[in-house]
């Protein structure tokens, strides 16, 4: 192939430059860009995996080893199970003790019979092989408003998993005892047994 007005050496230089340019473009399109895209995909995947690892470490309480993480998760599971007591008497005693600790007087504490908690399809709710039961309890108290609020806060903060308030009625007493209130509470108590 002859190009008019160019010497043979100039034609060779143009030919070699064209071949080098073609090889460079082929390298760019067939090797570099696919590899670069692949590396970017791997970086994104690595970032996602690192995020998942951090989430798992946070759930395990920042444990350094797998055994420590499992131990912490088991401890957390036991804490959660402790919020759902198995014995109705034990639960009522806990509530009665909280009432006394808040300097309130129990006039009456009336639990109903326990019944299984059922889902919409009439299937009993079970947690780790134990049936969830509910007991409706009516509690009549006497005391000051301040002490009652303290009791209510303790119930809400420490026993939210197994005591759900359904009704509250506060009655102001006569002029003889201006600070005293009669408080009627109705709540559901949840048990696992």
C-alpha positions as CSV (number, residue, x, y, z in Angstrom):
1,X,0.0,0.0,0.0
2,X,1.5,3.3,-1.1
3,X,0.5,6.6,0.3
4,X,1.3,9.5,-2.1
5,X,4.0,11.9,-1.0
6,X,5.3,9.9,1.9
7,X,8.6,8.1,2.1
8,X,8.8,4.4,2.9
9,X,10.0,5.1,6.4
10,X,7.2,7.5,7.1
11,X,4.7,4.9,5.9
12,X,6.2,2.3,8.2
13,X,5.9,4.8,11.2
14,X,2.2,5.5,10.3
15,X,1.6,1.7,10.0
16,X,3.2,0.9,13.3
17,X,1.4,3.8,15.0
18,X,-1.9,2.5,13.6
19,X,-1.2,-1.0,14.8
20,X,-0.2,0.3,18.3
21,X,-3.3,2.4,18.4
22,X,-5.5,-0.5,17.4
23,X,-3.9,-2.8,20.0
24,X,-4.3,0.0,22.6
25,X,-8.0,0.4,21.8
26,X,-8.5,-3.4,21.8
27,X,-6.8,-3.6,25.2
28,X,-8.9,-0.8,26.6
29,X,-12.3,-2.2,25.4
30,X,-11.7,-5.9,25.9
31,X,-9.4,-6.1,28.9
32,X,-9.1,-2.9,31.0
33,X,-12.8,-1.7,31.0
34,X,-14.3,-5.2,31.9
35,X,-11.6,-5.7,34.6
36,X,-12.3,-2.2,36.0
37,X,-16.0,-2.8,36.1
38,X,-15.4,-6.2,37.8
39,X,-13.2,-4.5,40.4
40,X,-15.9,-1.9,41.1
41,X,-18.5,-4.6,41.5
42,X,-16.3,-6.5,43.9
43,X,-15.7,-3.3,45.9
44,X,-19.4,-2.7,46.2
45,X,-20.0,-6.3,47.2
46,X,-17.2,-6.1,49.8
47,X,-18.7,-2.9,51.3
48,X,-22.1,-4.8,51.6
49,X,-20.4,-7.7,53.3
50,X,-18.6,-5.4,55.7
51,X,-21.9,-3.7,56.6
52,X,-23.5,-7.1,57.3
53,X,-20.5,-8.1,59.5
54,X,-20.8,-4.9,61.5
55,X,-24.5,-5.5,62.0
56,X,-23.8,-9.0,63.3
57,X,-21.1,-7.7,65.6
58,X,-23.4,-5.0,66.9
59,X,-26.1,-7.7,67.6
60,X,-23.6,-9.8,69.4
61,X,-22.7,-6.8,71.6
62,X,-19.3,-6.1,70.1
63,X,-17.9,-9.5,71.0
64,X,-14.3,-10.2,69.9
65,X,-14.8,-14.0,69.3
66,X,-17.7,-16.1,68.0
67,X,-18.0,-17.9,71.4
68,X,-18.2,-14.6,73.3
69,X,-20.9,-13.4,70.8
70,X,-22.9,-16.6,71.2
71,X,-22.6,-16.3,75.0
72,X,-23.9,-12.7,74.9
73,X,-26.8,-13.6,72.6
74,X,-27.8,-16.5,74.9
75,X,-27.6,-14.1,77.9
76,X,-29.8,-11.6,76.1
77,X,-32.3,-14.4,75.3
78,X,-32.4,-15.4,79.0
79,X,-33.1,-11.8,79.9
80,X,-36.0,-11.7,77.5
81,X,-37.4,-15.0,78.7
82,X,-37.3,-13.7,82.3
83,X,-39.7,-11.0,81.3
84,X,-42.4,-13.6,80.7
85,X,-42.7,-15.6,83.9
86,X,-44.1,-19.1,84.1
87,X,-46.0,-19.0,87.3
88,X,-49.0,-16.8,87.9
89,X,-48.5,-16.7,91.7
90,X,-44.9,-15.6,91.2
91,X,-46.0,-12.8,88.8
92,X,-48.7,-11.6,91.2
93,X,-46.2,-11.6,94.1
94,X,-43.8,-9.5,92.0
95,X,-46.5,-7.0,91.3
96,X,-47.7,-7.0,94.9
97,X,-44.1,-6.4,96.0
98,X,-43.8,-3.5,93.6
99,X,-47.0,-2.0,95.0
100,X,-45.6,-2.2,98.5
101,X,-42.2,-0.8,97.4
102,X,-44.1,2.3,96.1
103,X,-45.8,2.8,99.5
104,X,-49.3,1.9,98.2
105,X,-51.8,-0.2,100.0
106,X,-53.5,-3.2,98.3
107,X,-57.2,-3.2,98.9
108,X,-57.8,-6.2,96.6
109,X,-55.9,-8.2,93.9
110,X,-58.3,-10.4,91.9
111,X,-56.9,-12.6,89.1
112,X,-59.2,-14.4,86.7
113,X,-58.5,-17.9,85.3
114,X,-55.6,-18.1,82.9
115,X,-56.5,-18.8,79.3
116,X,-54.3,-19.6,76.3
117,X,-53.5,-16.7,74.0
118,X,-54.7,-17.6,70.5
119,X,-54.0,-16.2,67.0
120,X,-56.7,-15.2,64.5
121,X,-56.9,-18.8,63.2
122,X,-57.6,-20.1,66.8
123,X,-54.1,-21.5,67.1
124,X,-52.4,-21.2,70.5
125,X,-49.4,-18.9,70.6
126,X,-46.2,-20.7,71.5
127,X,-42.7,-19.5,72.2
128,X,-40.0,-22.1,72.3
129,X,-42.5,-24.9,73.0
130,X,-44.2,-23.0,75.8
131,X,-47.8,-21.8,75.5
132,X,-48.5,-18.1,76.1
133,X,-51.3,-17.6,78.5
134,X,-53.1,-14.5,79.6
135,X,-54.7,-13.6,83.0
136,X,-57.0,-10.7,83.5
137,X,-56.2,-9.0,86.8
138,X,-58.1,-6.3,88.8
139,X,-56.0,-4.4,91.3
140,X,-57.5,-1.9,93.8
141,X,-55.0,0.3,95.5
142,X,-55.0,3.2,98.0
143,X,-52.3,5.8,98.2
144,X,-51.0,9.2,96.9
145,X,-50.9,10.3,93.3
146,X,-47.1,10.6,93.5
147,X,-46.7,7.0,94.7
148,X,-49.1,5.7,92.1
149,X,-47.2,7.5,89.3
150,X,-44.0,5.9,90.6
151,X,-45.7,2.4,90.5
152,X,-47.0,3.0,87.0
153,X,-43.6,4.1,85.8
154,X,-41.9,1.0,87.3
155,X,-44.5,-1.3,85.7
156,X,-44.0,0.4,82.3
157,X,-40.2,0.4,82.5
158,X,-39.5,-3.0,84.1
159,X,-42.5,-5.2,83.2
160,X,-43.6,-4.0,79.7
161,X,-43.5,-7.5,78.2
162,X,-45.9,-9.2,80.5
163,X,-48.2,-6.5,81.9
164,X,-50.5,-4.5,79.6
165,X,-52.9,-2.0,81.2
166,X,-56.5,-2.2,80.0
167,X,-58.3,0.2,82.4
168,X,-57.4,2.7,85.0
169,X,-59.8,4.6,87.3
170,X,-58.6,7.1,89.9
171,X,-61.1,8.2,92.6
172,X,-60.4,11.1,94.9
173,X,-61.2,10.3,98.5
174,X,-63.2,12.4,100.9
175,X,-62.0,15.6,102.6
176,X,-60.8,13.5,105.6
177,X,-57.8,12.3,103.7
178,X,-57.1,14.9,100.9
179,X,-53.9,13.2,99.6
180,X,-55.4,9.7,99.4
181,X,-56.7,8.2,96.2
182,X,-58.4,4.9,95.4
183,X,-57.0,3.5,92.2
184,X,-58.6,0.7,90.3
185,X,-56.4,-1.0,87.6
186,X,-57.3,-3.7,85.2
187,X,-54.6,-5.3,83.2
188,X,-53.6,-8.4,81.3
189,X,-50.8,-10.5,82.6
190,X,-48.9,-12.7,80.1
191,X,-47.3,-15.9,81.1
192,X,-45.3,-18.7,79.4
193,X,-45.9,-22.3,80.6
